Amino acid sequence: MDLLDIFEKQRRLQFACYPDFMSINTREQRLQDNLKHIIHEVIEVERETNFKHWKQPTRTDWDNIKEELVDVFIFFMNACNEAHLTPAELIDMTIAKQKINEDRKMSGY
């Protein structure tokens, strides 16, 4: 299974599992909803880390972090699907943006 297959499977799951949500809300509303979920899932990842410098650190549970990152990825795929951003475009645009970031770093940006 490749990235295209995973994106398509997620798109089908959204329509199968949440038909009312997918039919009632606009594309923009669905995008906003997924962005909110991404934010909250990222916060859940953060909570798995010792981000509170004033507290006694605890053991980091990397398995839980991985699970939360998968949740982030699922909502990210939903957002990409709503934006009609294909896996191929995502890869191409990421490579282009990495080049911009590298050029900025090398030029003292």
N, C-alpha and C positions, 0 to 999 in steps of 0.2 A: 504494500500500500504506500503510495506517495502522497505528497502534500496536496495535490489536486484531488485525490480520492478522499482525503480526510476533510478538506473544505466542503466537498460535495456531500459527503455523508452528514456533516454537521448541518448543512443547509436543509437536507431532507428531514433530519431529526427535528429541526425547528418547526417545520410545517406539520410534521406528523404529531409531535407532542404538544404543540401550542397553536392549534389552528385559529382559535379566536384571536389570540394576540397578534398573529401574523396577518389576519384579514381585517381586523378592526383598526389597528394602528397604522399610521403612515410610515413610510420608509424612514423619514427623519425621526419620528417618535421612537421607532425600533432602534435606530442608531443611538439616540440619546439614552435609551434604556440600557443598551449593552455597554455604553461608555460608563454609566453609573455602576454597573456590575463589575466592570474592569477595575474601577477605582476601589471598590469595596474588597474585591479579591486581592488586590495589591496590598491593601491595609492588612488583610489576613496574613499575607506573607510576612509583612513587617512585624506583626505580633508574634510570629514564630522566632524572631530574632531578639537579641538583647539590645534593643534600641533605646531603652531607658537607662542612661548612664548612671543614674542615682540608685538604681536597684541592684541587688545582688544578682549577678549573672546566673543563668540556668543553662543546662545542656541544650544545645540547639538540635532540634529534631528535623534532620534533613529530609526524612521521608515525608513529614507533614508539609515542609516547604515545597517539595516536589509536587505533592497533591494540589496545593494551593496555586502553584504556577501553572499546572494543567488547567485549573479552573480559569485563570487569567487567559490562557491560550484559547479556550473554548469560546469565551465571550469576545476575544479579539477576532476569532474566525467569524463569529456572527457579525461583528462590526464591519469586517472586510467584505463579507457577503452583502451586507446592506449597501455598502459603498460601491459595489460591483468591482472590487479590487481583487483580481484573480491572483492565484499563487505565482504565476509567471510574472505578472506586473509587480507583485510584492517583492519578489526576488530582484528583478531588474531595478526597481526604484530604490531598494535597500542598498544595492551595490553602488548605484549612482550617488546616494546620500553619503555612504561611507567614503567615497572618493572626495566629495565636498568637505566632509569633516576632516579627512586626512590633509587635504590642501589647506584648510583653515589652520589646523594645528601647525603645519610646517611653515606657514607664513606669519605665525605669531598672532593669530586671531584672538 
